[in-house]
């Protein structure tokens, strides 16, 4: 059973919780496989494509607190390109784009759903934070395109 919690301002719609919330150590591959289920294939495909096509070759598990759970940082050298956030049966991708990256994304041919997410995303000092649910193979192309935009800007 997936545990959810309401997101403030989201009219009570529950949001998925990190699959490893409450865990003090990063997940191993077996735990990740069990948590993601069939989505593990998409996770592996995205990691492999980013490594092969964009030289995003550093992987680090990180957690701000046990309550928040764990995410996998995908880095190109020392620069974080994006985070993979494991959920039960799925995962999310999170990244931050600077002003030039947001402008490039708006001028790209990203899917409308992604452009709407960017338009509604909160702006922080370090840039605009974007979080996308990975629902299927079609989402991977948009995420790779966002990673490329981040790398170039």
Secondary structure, 3 states (H helix, E strand, C coil): CCCEEECCCCCCCEEECCCCCCCCCCCCHHHHHHHHCCHHHHHHHHHHHHHHHHCCCEEEEECCCCCCCCEEEEEECCEEEEEEEECCCCEEEEEEECHHHHHHHHCCCCCHHHHHHHHHCCEECCEEEEEEEECCHHHHHHHHHHHHHHHHC
